[in-house]
């Protein structure tokens, strides 16, 4: 098990984060530390990294169009 903290978002964001891996789903509250299985923490980290890479790709594409 890993302890994770998902930061609270904007006031219009959902107060929880839904995460599912291989048919097993979790609803994780934002702004509170909680324990989740390793594979759920790993999936959240993978999603964060994918989002960061997407931002880099979008930025690169915008630069190449100018």
Secondary structure as a PSIPRED ss2 file (coil, helix, strand):
# PSIPRED VFORMAT (PSIPRED V4.0)

   1 X C   1.000  0.000  0.000
   2 X E   0.000  0.000  1.000
   3 X E   0.000  0.000  1.000
   4 X E   0.000  0.000  1.000
   5 X E   0.000  0.000  1.000
   6 X C   1.000  0.000  0.000
   7 X C   1.000  0.000  0.000
   8 X C   1.000  0.000  0.000
   9 X C   1.000  0.000  0.000
  10 X C   1.000  0.000  0.000
  11 X C   1.000  0.000  0.000
  12 X C   1.000  0.000  0.000
  13 X C   1.000  0.000  0.000
  14 X C   1.000  0.000  0.000
  15 X C   1.000  0.000  0.000
  16 X E   0.000  0.000  1.000
  17 X E   0.000  0.000  1.000
  18 X E   0.000  0.000  1.000
  19 X E   0.000  0.000  1.000
  20 X E   0.000  0.000  1.000
  21 X E   0.000  0.000  1.000
  22 X C   1.000  0.000  0.000
  23 X C   1.000  0.000  0.000
  24 X E   0.000  0.000  1.000
  25 X E   0.000  0.000  1.000
  26 X E   0.000  0.000  1.000
  27 X E   0.000  0.000  1.000
  28 X E   0.000  0.000  1.000
  29 X E   0.000  0.000  1.000
  30 X C   1.000  0.000  0.000
  31 X C   1.000  0.000  0.000
  32 X C   1.000  0.000  0.000
  33 X E   0.000  0.000  1.000
  34 X E   0.000  0.000  1.000
  35 X E   0.000  0.000  1.000
  36 X E   0.000  0.000  1.000
  37 X C   1.000  0.000  0.000
  38 X H   0.000  1.000  0.000
  39 X H   0.000  1.000  0.000
  40 X H   0.000  1.000  0.000
  41 X H   0.000  1.000  0.000
  42 X H   0.000  1.000  0.000
  43 X H   0.000  1.000  0.000
  44 X H   0.000  1.000  0.000
  45 X H   0.000  1.000  0.000
  46 X H   0.000  1.000  0.000
  47 X H   0.000  1.000  0.000
  48 X H   0.000  1.000  0.000
  49 X H   0.000  1.000  0.000
  50 X H   0.000  1.000  0.000
  51 X H   0.000  1.000  0.000
  52 X H   0.000  1.000  0.000
  53 X H   0.000  1.000  0.000
  54 X H   0.000  1.000  0.000
  55 X H   0.000  1.000  0.000
  56 X H   0.000  1.000  0.000
  57 X H   0.000  1.000  0.000
  58 X H   0.000  1.000  0.000
  59 X H   0.000  1.000  0.000
  60 X H   0.000  1.000  0.000
  61 X H   0.000  1.000  0.000
  62 X H   0.000  1.000  0.000
  63 X H   0.000  1.000  0.000
  64 X H   0.000  1.000  0.000
  65 X H   0.000  1.000  0.000
  66 X C   1.000  0.000  0.000
